[in-house]
Amino acid sequence: MKKQNDFLTREEALATLGVKVATLYSYVSRGLIRSVPVAGTKRHLYASEDVERFAARGRGRLPRSITAGTSMRWGEPVVASAITYIDERGPVYRNRRALDLAQAGHAFEVVVHFLITGVWQDTQADWPLADIPADTAALLASHAKAIAPDDIGNLMAMIALSLGMRARDRAEMADGTTVQMARTILHAFTGCLGFLSKHGRYIARKPGEPLAAWALRASGAPVTPQAVQAINAALVILADHELAPATFAARVAASIDAGLCNCVAAAISAHVGYSTGAVTDRVETQLFDDPRGGVPNSRLELVRTRGASLYGFNHPLYPAGDPRAEWILSLASGCGENDPSVRKTLKFLARLRDETGMTPGLALALVPLTRALGMPRGSATALWILGRTAGWCAHVVEQRMQAFMLRPRAKYISAVPNGG
């Protein structure tokens, strides 16, 4: 049982830290400062040990053991990277802001090349067709029926592993064909949206077809200029977000010389976890699926009682709201202005923000966008993986160049008390 002085009131914590309320809440949501509710009230108390640790940052350098112990929980940077910088306006890819690239209509293909190589070339917008190896094509054909929407991530991971078989991953590392292999992976992933459609099969790309247009066509959605622009912008915004858990998984695999396909498969396996990529499926089934075509008031209570983080609200890096999600929601609003269900969904999110201060994240933005475009359920997850594959490939290349193994140490805590 904790003693009362092990915790501080909100006012005491704010005074000790010398920060605003929003900053304190940001520390709590990131798991850096523990808080406990006060029974029978809406108040919380804050662990004095954690508060003092953060206050010490303003008085001098923290002990190395404390810094290292908290670095894995939204703490101090642990890997040097020149790929993406994040501020309150979202990610910056090398020296170009992601939202600016999306709003300017730059092709996702160009951004992929830029992230991986560091070279901006507008000519990279028109990719040649990539050949899918015969054994991978056979694997795709063996799934020639519609899959469950929440299995699309598992299928894409399986395809990535298949592409790395028959020594192709070793050849990619030895021959320096990483960019070409990345394109092959993206080709395979885009066609996989066909498994979510009524066709229930892989849909091949047409010559000269942009990935955004292909993704729409494969999913069975109408291919219009507005829709293509929206999907392209979403893919650009999704392309990277620094050391997200799945990206870190890709870098760990790369640090021990795993091939690109294995690194991407490792990233997908981390991404579809219950707290990250799988949120899109939960948003679709629990928040936005309503036979009456709207979002009933009961959904508001569901978010309040089960928790904002469960549905992708309040990203820790964006206390004032995720600008990436806001832009994607604006795309959904433009594309779905004549869809009553989309309008009700957007109104529901606005109400949550106004009444509770909850700000939507990517999962909550991608679902309305795919619905506004007429894409099938599961498309939000597939698009997230498709877009983020660009960043995963870039981080794999960078980690290889850094040439060291990512192997943090654990602080052992004995399960047997002293003298026990």
RODO-2510 file (C-alpha; in nm, 4 decimals, decimal comma):
residues 420
     n   res          X          Y          Z
     1     m     0,0000     0,0000     0,0000
     2     k     0,1412     0,3378    -0,1058
     3     k     0,1690     0,6142     0,1477
     4     q    -0,0181     0,9347     0,0665
     5     n     0,3055     1,1325     0,0270
     6     d     0,4144     0,8959    -0,2477
     7     f     0,1710     1,0892    -0,4658
     8     l     0,1149     1,4546    -0,5464
     9     t    -0,1993     1,6451    -0,6324
    10     r    -0,2259     1,8006    -0,9764
    11     e    -0,1415     2,1428    -0,8367
    12     e     0,1637     2,0072    -0,6531
    13     a     0,2838     1,8218    -0,9637
    14     l     0,2433     2,1333    -1,1800
    15     a     0,4315     2,3455    -0,9285
    16     t     0,7146     2,0938    -0,9034
    17     l     0,7477     2,0543    -1,2799
    18     g     0,6851     2,4141    -1,3728
    19     v     0,4745     2,3097    -1,6727
    20     k     0,1220     2,3617    -1,8008
    21     v    -0,1643     2,1181    -1,7460
    22     a    -0,1507     1,9946    -2,1071
    23     t     0,2158     1,9034    -2,0664
    24     l     0,1476     1,7089    -1,7473
    25     y    -0,1323     1,5182    -1,9203
    26     s     0,1017     1,4479    -2,2123
    27     y     0,3560     1,2932    -1,9743
    28     v     0,0829     1,0768    -1,8225
    29     s    -0,0551     0,9608    -2,1592
    30     r     0,2964     0,8662    -2,2687
    31     g     0,3453     0,6501    -1,9602
    32     l     0,6217     0,8737    -1,8241
    33     i     0,4367     0,9844    -1,5105
    34     r     0,2091     0,7404    -1,3343
    35     s    -0,1284     0,8579    -1,2077
    36     v    -0,4002     0,6991    -0,9968
    37     p    -0,7675     0,8022    -0,9655
    38     v    -0,9061     0,9260    -0,6357
    39     a    -1,2065     0,7109    -0,5476
    40     g    -1,5395     0,8858    -0,5716
    41     t    -1,3992     1,1888    -0,7552
    42     k    -1,2736     1,2832    -1,0987
    43     r    -0,9339     1,3800    -0,9574
    44     h    -0,6034     1,1985    -1,0041
    45     l    -0,2830     1,1842    -0,8008
    46     y     0,0609     1,1684    -0,9606
    47     a     0,3579     0,9548    -0,8553
    48     s     0,6024     1,1862    -0,6787
    49     e     0,8981     0,9722    -0,7876
    50     d     0,8132     1,0240    -1,1539
    51     v     0,7425     1,3938    -1,1087
    52     e     1,0722     1,4473    -0,9295
    53     r     1,2584     1,2645    -1,2048
    54     f     1,1198     1,5000    -1,4675
    55     a     1,1774     1,8035    -1,2503
    56     a     1,5424     1,6968    -1,2199
    57     r     1,5831     1,7532    -1,5918
    58     g     1,5638     2,1234    -1,5270
    59     r     1,8252     2,1029    -1,2498
    60     g     2,0878     1,8957    -1,4258
    61     r     2,1595     1,5739    -1,6051
    62     l     1,9643     1,2668    -1,4957
    63     p     2,1558     0,9578    -1,3866
    64     r     2,2309     0,7324    -1,6816
    65     s     2,0293     0,4442    -1,5361
    66     i     1,7158     0,6589    -1,5139
    67     t     1,7556     0,7989    -1,8647
    68     a     1,8124     0,4542    -2,0127
    69     g     1,5298     0,2996    -1,8144
    70     t     1,2719     0,5458    -1,9459
    71     s     1,3989     0,5891    -2,3021
    72     m     1,1828     0,3054    -2,4346
    73     r     0,8614     0,4738    -2,3094
    74     w     0,8350     0,7834    -2,5279
    75     g     1,1535     0,9012    -2,3577
    76     e     1,4983     1,0038    -2,4764
    77     p     1,6017     0,9239    -2,8378
    78     v     1,7756     0,5880    -2,8700
    79     v     1,8622     0,5829    -3,2414
    80     a     2,0139     0,8539    -3,4598
    81     s     1,8178     0,8997    -3,7810
    82     a     1,8191     1,1454    -4,0707
    83     i     1,4877     1,0213    -4,2138
    84     t     1,2065     1,1863    -4,0172
    85     y     1,1744     1,4662    -3,7651
    86     i     0,8486     1,5219    -3,5742
    87     d     0,7126     1,8472    -3,4364
    88     e     0,3653     1,9774    -3,3545
    89     r     0,2890     2,0151    -3,7267
    90     g     0,3609     1,6503    -3,8014
    91     p     0,6499     1,4601    -3,9575
    92     v     0,9209     1,6148    -4,1742
    93     y     1,0726     1,3704    -4,4245
    94     r     1,4410     1,4602    -4,4366
    95     n     1,4000     1,8293    -4,5239
    96     r     1,0407     1,8292    -4,6549
    97     r     0,7263     1,8474    -4,4443
    98     a     0,4945     1,5508    -4,5074
    99     l     0,1765     1,7587    -4,5046
   100     d     0,3254     2,0002    -4,7575
   101     l     0,4134     1,7110    -4,9882
   102     a     0,0629     1,5670    -4,9553
   103     q    -0,1131     1,8962    -5,0110
   104     a     0,1046     1,9778    -5,3116
   105     g     0,0035     1,6487    -5,4737
   106     h     0,3503     1,4972    -5,5037
   107     a     0,3312     1,1340    -5,6101
   108     f     0,3682     0,8727    -5,3379
   109     e     0,6190     0,6939    -5,5623
   110     v     0,8476     1,0000    -5,5546
   111     v     0,8239     1,0162    -5,1754
   112     v     0,9116     0,6464    -5,1492
   113     h     1,2289     0,7020    -5,3531
   114     f     1,3131     1,0137    -5,1507
   115     l     1,2771     0,8401    -4,8147
   116     i     1,4906     0,5436    -4,9155
   117     t     1,7656     0,7210    -5,1108
   118     g     1,7562     1,0801    -4,9845
   119     v     1,7350     1,2008    -5,3442
   120     w     1,4318     1,3914    -5,4699
   121     q     1,3504     1,3031    -5,8300
   122     d     1,0141     1,3869    -5,9867
   123     t     1,0926     1,1359    -6,2615
   124     q     1,0457     0,8542    -6,0066
   125     a     0,6679     0,9004    -6,0254
   126     d     0,6312     0,6559    -6,3143
   127     w     0,7434     0,3138    -6,1972
   128     p     0,7851     0,0252    -6,4416
   129     l     0,5844    -0,2869    -6,3747
   130     a     0,7492    -0,5135    -6,1189
   131     d     0,7446    -0,8869    -6,1750
   132     i     0,5924    -1,0897    -5,8931
   133     p     0,7989    -1,4110    -5,8551
   134     a     0,6205    -1,7264    -5,9695
   135     d     0,6125    -1,8845    -5,6231
   136     t     0,4665    -1,5677    -5,4692
   137     a     0,2132    -1,5455    -5,7517
   138     a     0,1136    -1,9050    -5,6764
   139     l     0,0682    -1,8154    -5,3093
   140     l    -0,1536    -1,5236    -5,4085
   141     a    -0,3565    -1,7484    -5,6381
   142     s    -0,4044    -1,9990    -5,3567
   143     h    -0,5940    -1,7291    -5,1656
   144     a    -0,8310    -1,6644    -5,4548
   145     k    -1,1250    -1,5815    -5,2355
   146     a    -1,2197    -1,2938    -5,0114
   147     i    -1,0402    -1,2877    -4,6764
   148     a    -1,1631    -1,1536    -4,3456
   149     p    -1,0902    -0,7803    -4,3294
   150     d    -0,8926    -0,8157    -4,0077
   151     d    -0,6643    -1,0698    -4,1784
   152     i    -0,5335    -0,8343    -4,4467
   153     g    -0,2253    -0,7478    -4,2403
   154     n    -0,1411    -1,1129    -4,1848
   155     l    -0,1757    -1,1789    -4,5572
   156     m     0,0574    -0,8913    -4,6424
   157     a     0,3160    -1,0181    -4,3921
   158     m     0,2909    -1,3622    -4,5515
   159     i     0,3477    -1,2109    -4,8959
   160     a     0,6528    -1,0209    -4,7700
   161     l     0,8042    -1,3434    -4,6360
   162     s     0,7286    -1,5178    -4,9627
   163     l     0,9084    -1,2476    -5,1604
   164     g     1,2180    -1,3054    -4,9479
   165     m     1,2324    -1,6794    -5,0184
   166     r     1,4522    -1,8640    -5,2693
   167     a     1,7531    -1,6488    -5,1753
   168     r     1,5918    -1,3300    -5,3064
   169     d     1,6467    -1,1542    -4,9730
   170     r     2,0155    -1,2506    -4,9786
   171     a     2,0443    -1,1288    -5,3357
   172     e     1,8849    -0,7980    -5,2415
   173     m     2,1533    -0,7397    -4,9780
   174     a     2,4430    -0,8634    -5,1906
   175     d     2,3517    -0,6955    -5,5199
   176     g     2,2293    -0,3625    -5,3857
   177     t     1,8830    -0,3979    -5,5381
   178     t     1,7010    -0,2709    -5,2300
   179     v     1,5065     0,0005    -5,4132
   180     q     1,3835    -0,2475    -5,6713
   181     m     1,2871    -0,4965    -5,4004
   182     a     1,0990    -0,2208    -5,2169
   183     r     0,9028    -0,1512    -5,5348
   184     t     0,8243    -0,5196    -5,5733
   185     i     0,6942    -0,5337    -5,2157
   186     l     0,4746    -0,2297    -5,2762
   187     h     0,3450    -0,3820    -5,5999
   188     a     0,2491    -0,7011    -5,4185
   189     f     0,0859    -0,5131    -5,1314
   190     t    -0,1212    -0,2824    -5,3506
   191     g    -0,2736    -0,5683    -5,5474
   192     c    -0,3679    -0,7349    -5,2179
   193     l    -0,6487    -0,4829    -5,1701
   194     g    -0,8299    -0,6970    -5,4244
   195     f    -0,8782    -0,9627    -5,1577
   196     l    -1,1015    -0,7194    -4,9690
   197     s    -1,3200    -0,6552    -5,2736
   198     k    -1,6022    -0,8606    -5,4181
   199     h    -1,3456    -1,0097    -5,6591
   200     g    -1,1646    -1,1742    -5,3665
   201     r    -0,8332    -1,2055    -5,5482
   202     y    -0,5081    -1,0290    -5,6263
   203     i    -0,5515    -0,7500    -5,8816
   204     a    -0,2525    -0,6804    -6,1072
   205     r    -0,1338    -0,3319    -6,1954
   206     k    -0,1884    -0,1755    -6,5354
   207     p     0,1109    -0,0209    -6,7174
   208     g     0,1680     0,3371    -6,6038
   209     e    -0,0975     0,3160    -6,3317
   210     p    -0,0120     0,5142    -6,0145
   211     l    -0,0195     0,3143    -5,6924
   212     a    -0,3022     0,5315    -5,5551
   213     a    -0,5245     0,4636    -5,8578
   214     w    -0,4336     0,0954    -5,8488
   215     a    -0,5246     0,0677    -5,4799
   216     l    -0,8682     0,2137    -5,5505
   217     r    -0,9306    -0,0086    -5,8510
   218     a    -0,8095    -0,3212    -5,6703
   219     s    -1,0443    -0,2517    -5,3793
   220     g    -1,3388    -0,2166    -5,6156
   221     a    -1,3907     0,1521    -5,5356
   222     p    -1,4668     0,4138    -5,8038
   223     v    -1,1481     0,5585    -5,9557
   224     t    -1,1974     0,9324    -5,9890
   225     p    -0,9376     1,2130    -5,9966
   226     q    -1,0539     1,3344    -5,6539
   227     a    -1,0325     0,9845    -5,5072
   228     v    -0,6854     0,9225    -5,6521
   229     q    -0,5609     1,2524    -5,5107
   230     a    -0,7041     1,1656    -5,1693
   231     i    -0,5456     0,8197    -5,1557
   232     n    -0,2117     0,9532    -5,2808
   233     a    -0,2145     1,2236    -5,0118
   234     a    -0,3002     0,9685    -4,7431
   235     l    -0,0157     0,7377    -4,8516
   236     v     0,2301     1,0275    -4,8397
   237     i     0,1172     1,1236    -4,4898
   238     l     0,1382     0,7620    -4,3743
   239     a     0,4840     0,6977    -4,5203
   240     d     0,6853     0,7414    -4,2003
   241     h     0,6588     0,8488    -3,8378
   242     e     1,0068     0,8079    -3,6944
   243     l     1,0478     0,5174    -3,4455
   244     a     0,6924     0,3878    -3,4284
   245     p     0,6911     0,0358    -3,2749
   246     a     0,6718    -0,1387    -3,6128
   247     t     0,9501     0,0783    -3,7530
   248     f     1,1683    -0,0039    -3,4555
   249     a     1,0982    -0,3730    -3,5158
   250     a     1,2161    -0,3319    -3,8756
   251     r     1,5343    -0,1607    -3,7579
   252     v     1,6053    -0,4333    -3,5016
   253     a     1,5747    -0,6944    -3,7772
   254     a     1,7938    -0,4870    -4,0088
   255     s     2,0601    -0,4475    -3,7398
   256     i     2,1187    -0,8233    -3,7449
   257     d     2,1391    -0,8292    -4,1266
   258     a     1,7933    -0,9618    -4,2046
   259     g     1,6828    -0,9136    -4,5633
   260     l     1,4436    -0,6349    -4,6587
   261     c     1,1436    -0,8671    -4,6962
   262     n     1,1995    -1,0199    -4,3529
   263     c     1,2369    -0,6732    -4,2010
   264     v     0,9077    -0,5597    -4,3565
   265     a     0,7343    -0,8787    -4,2392
   266     a     0,8642    -0,8134    -3,8861
   267     a     0,7315    -0,4588    -3,9054
   268     i     0,3863    -0,5706    -4,0193
   269     s     0,3703    -0,8290    -3,7419
   270     a     0,4361    -0,5514    -3,4911
   271     h     0,2052    -0,3058    -3,6641
   272     v    -0,1047    -0,5270    -3,6531
   273     g    -0,0836    -0,5527    -3,2758
   274     y    -0,3952    -0,4793    -3,0736
   275     s    -0,2763    -0,1311    -2,9715
   276     t    -0,1637    -0,0039    -3,3134
   277     g    -0,2743    -0,1175    -3,6592
   278     a    -0,5577    -0,3342    -3,5312
   279     v    -0,7235    -0,0189    -3,3999
   280     t    -0,8645     0,0454    -3,7488
   281     d    -1,0685    -0,2750    -3,7346
   282     r    -1,1895    -0,1910    -3,3854
   283     v    -1,2905     0,1568    -3,5011
   284     e    -1,4873     0,0109    -3,7917
   285     t    -1,6684    -0,2589    -3,5970
   286     q    -1,7244    -0,0898    -3,2605
   287     l    -1,7519     0,2798    -3,3377
   288     f    -1,8668     0,3323    -3,6941
   289     d    -2,0612     0,0181    -3,7874
   290     d    -2,4279     0,0959    -3,7358
   291     p    -2,7117    -0,0633    -3,9351
   292     r    -2,9006     0,2640    -3,9141
   293     g    -2,6249     0,4395    -4,1078
   294     g    -2,4995     0,6707    -3,8377
   295     v    -2,3074     0,6865    -3,5121
   296     p    -2,5448     0,6497    -3,2148
   297     n    -2,4904     0,8295    -2,8860
   298     s    -2,4007     0,4984    -2,7210
   299     r    -2,0681     0,5108    -2,9051
   300     l    -1,9772     0,8256    -2,7162
   301     e    -2,0256     0,6480    -2,3856
   302     l    -1,8302     0,3499    -2,5193
   303     v    -1,5248     0,5671    -2,5802
   304     r    -1,5593     0,7338    -2,2424
   305     t    -1,5891     0,4087    -2,0477
   306     r    -1,3439     0,1886    -2,2389
   307     g    -1,0759     0,4476    -2,2948
   308     a    -0,9629     0,6938    -2,5614
   309     s    -0,6371     0,5135    -2,6382
   310     l    -0,8266     0,1945    -2,7238
   311     y    -0,9698     0,3687    -3,0285
   312     g    -0,6716     0,5766    -3,1297
   313     f    -0,7491     0,9133    -2,9733
   314     n    -0,4948     1,1560    -2,8262
   315     h    -0,1601     1,0684    -2,9813
   316     p     0,1092     1,1348    -2,7164
   317     l     0,3271     1,3323    -2,9586
   318     y     0,0440     1,5705    -3,0472
   319     p    -0,1223     1,7077    -2,7293
   320     a    -0,3077     1,9672    -2,9380
   321     g    -0,4242     1,7145    -3,1979
   322     d    -0,2642     1,5058    -3,4727
   323     p    -0,2299     1,7233    -3,7863
   324     r    -0,2001     1,4124    -4,0051
   325     a    -0,5397     1,2889    -3,8905
   326     e    -0,6924     1,6325    -3,9342
   327     w    -0,5812     1,6492    -4,2981
   328     i    -0,7060     1,2985    -4,3741
   329     l    -1,0408     1,3854    -4,2142
   330     s    -1,0601     1,6930    -4,4362
   331     l    -1,0097     1,4635    -4,7357
   332     a    -1,2890     1,2396    -4,6087
   333     s    -1,5149     1,5398    -4,5700
   334     g    -1,4488     1,6516    -4,9270
   335     c    -1,4909     1,3072    -5,0804
   336     g    -1,7915     1,2077    -4,8696
   337     e    -1,9860     1,5324    -4,8628
   338     n    -2,2884     1,3567    -5,0164
   339     d    -2,2664     1,0496    -4,7921
   340     p    -2,4903     1,0813    -4,4821
   341     s    -2,2984     0,8112    -4,2947
   342     v    -1,9661     0,9889    -4,3468
   343     r    -2,1144     1,3224    -4,2420
   344     k    -2,2522     1,1675    -3,9213
   345     t    -1,9172     1,0067    -3,8472
   346     l    -1,7318     1,3355    -3,8853
   347     k    -1,9935     1,5089    -3,6696
   348     f    -1,9424     1,2406    -3,4033
   349     l    -1,5656     1,3033    -3,3990
   350     a    -1,6222     1,6782    -3,3760
   351     r    -1,8569     1,6230    -3,0830
   352     l    -1,6001     1,4088    -2,9029
   353     r    -1,3417     1,6830    -2,9454
   354     d    -1,5766     1,9549    -2,8200
   355     e    -1,7224     1,7641    -2,5247
   356     t    -1,4261     1,5599    -2,4058
   357     g    -1,1134     1,7103    -2,5644
   358     m    -1,0392     1,3829    -2,7441
   359     t    -0,8468     1,4358    -3,0670
   360     p    -0,8559     1,1683    -3,3397
   361     g    -0,5528     0,9712    -3,4557
   362     l    -0,4757     0,8020    -3,7851
   363     a    -0,7021     0,5007    -3,7325
   364     l    -0,9996     0,7249    -3,6663
   365     a    -0,9238     0,9303    -3,9767
   366     l    -0,8480     0,6504    -4,2217
   367     v    -1,1769     0,4679    -4,1678
   368     p    -1,4009     0,7628    -4,2677
   369     l    -1,1753     0,8302    -4,5681
   370     t    -1,2006     0,4757    -4,7026
   371     r    -1,5753     0,4776    -4,6455
   372     a    -1,6129     0,8120    -4,8233
   373     l    -1,4316     0,6616    -5,1213
   374     g    -1,6440     0,3456    -5,1272
   375     m    -1,3580     0,1141    -5,0290
   376     p    -1,4389    -0,2133    -4,8466
   377     r    -1,3819    -0,2813    -4,4796
   378     g    -1,0180    -0,3533    -4,4018
   379     s    -0,8927    -0,0997    -4,6560
   380     a    -0,7808     0,1412    -4,3839
   381     t    -0,5450    -0,1213    -4,2393
   382     a    -0,4146    -0,2127    -4,5843
   383     l    -0,3488     0,1513    -4,6781
   384     w    -0,1672     0,2133    -4,3507
   385     i     0,0649    -0,0812    -4,4155
   386     l     0,1098     0,0133    -4,7804
   387     g     0,2056     0,3703    -4,6972
   388     r     0,4248     0,2874    -4,3978
   389     t     0,6211     0,0281    -4,5971
   390     a     0,8019     0,3220    -4,7564
   391     g     0,9330     0,4330    -4,4183
   392     w     1,0158     0,0810    -4,3083
   393     c     1,2327     0,0296    -4,6154
   394     a     1,4079     0,3620    -4,5573
   395     h     1,4848     0,2756    -4,1948
   396     v     1,6181    -0,0652    -4,2947
   397     v     1,8636     0,0981    -4,5346
   398     e     1,9724     0,3543    -4,2763
   399     q     2,0168     0,0938    -4,0019
   400     r     2,2358    -0,1143    -4,2294
   401     m     2,4574     0,1856    -4,2951
   402     q     2,4963     0,2459    -3,9218
   403     a     2,6301    -0,1095    -3,8922
   404     f     2,5614    -0,1922    -3,5285
   405     m     2,3310    -0,4378    -3,3573
   406     l     2,0306    -0,2985    -3,1713
   407     r     2,0502    -0,4898    -2,8480
   408     p     1,9347    -0,2943    -2,5384
   409     r     1,9949    -0,4336    -2,1916
   410     a     1,7318    -0,5253    -1,9352
   411     k     1,7373    -0,4161    -1,5733
   412     y     1,6968    -0,7373    -1,3782
   413     i     1,4471    -0,7273    -1,0934
   414     s     1,4650    -1,0209    -0,8564
   415     a     1,1404    -1,2045    -0,7929
   416     v     1,2672    -1,3082    -0,4482
   417     p     1,2853    -1,0360    -0,1791
   418     n     1,6154    -0,9978     0,0036
   419     g     1,6395    -1,2553     0,2775
   420     g     1,3474    -1,4520     0,1380
***
